[in-house]
Amino acid sequence: MSSGTMETRTPVSTSAIMHDDSVILIIEGTGSGTNNFIDKLTKVEEGAERFSSNTENVCQYACYHAGQRFVFVVTPRLLQDTMFKAIAKWLKDEYCKSILFTGVIYTHSTTNSGRPPADARSVELLGHLCGNNAVDRVRLVTTTCDQAEELYVDQVKRVPGTADQHSFTKAGARPERFDNTPEGAWKIVEGLENTKKTLLLQEELRERRMQLKSTSGQRDRVLLGNSRVKRFLGS
């Protein structure tokens, strides 16, 4: 894909998501600037209302870029029970319509002094949500890089915080750096190309007909609590 004109984003219903759309799940880390990332991806007129994520529901927005329609699915954070259930329901419903994901973007900030424990747990759950088969669809995107020192940003990109997360990247997830420009945001999205895969949580809920409480993500979400699990991907 190459750069091209893009239309202002528009909210879309789940029923309006089509098989040939590039569907990208965006999960927000604590203070990670997801709103700004989406504003850079989509054209926002001067003085127009900026994007504001919904902290309770899954929302989807469409825009066109280089002749392709992209649907960005913005989710609440993973850890709270009601939010995880909302994400799980949305994923199951879309899988029933044979909608597969082009990518999963998790945003986290480089300006925090150390990664918050909640973010560490969220990334662990992300591994169980995607599974081994779709881990190559994951992008761990560091944001607010324009405010961080170059050396620190490079260190975060090479080894994003912990040995566990390093194992996640070795399994196939890719760390990316967002430079706070529209071109930088689209470079990350375009790097996903158009490969589409089923997420593990979708497979567990639909194909294996598992109850949510029995899925890898839900089991580990309960087990994590305030502790750290030493692995990301379900076996």
Secondary structure, 3 states (H helix, E strand, C coil): CCCCCECCCEECCHHHCCCCCEEEEEEECCCCCHHHHHHHHCCCCCCCCCCCCCCCCCEEEEEEECCEEEEEEEECCCCCHHHHHHHHHHHHHHHHCCCCECEEEEEEECCCCCCCHHHHHHHHHHHHHHHHHHHHHEEEEEECHHHCCHHHHHHHHHCCCCHHHHHHHHCCCEEEECCCCHHHHHHHHHCCCCCCECCHHHHHHHHCCCCHHHCHHHHHHHHHCCCCCCCCCCC
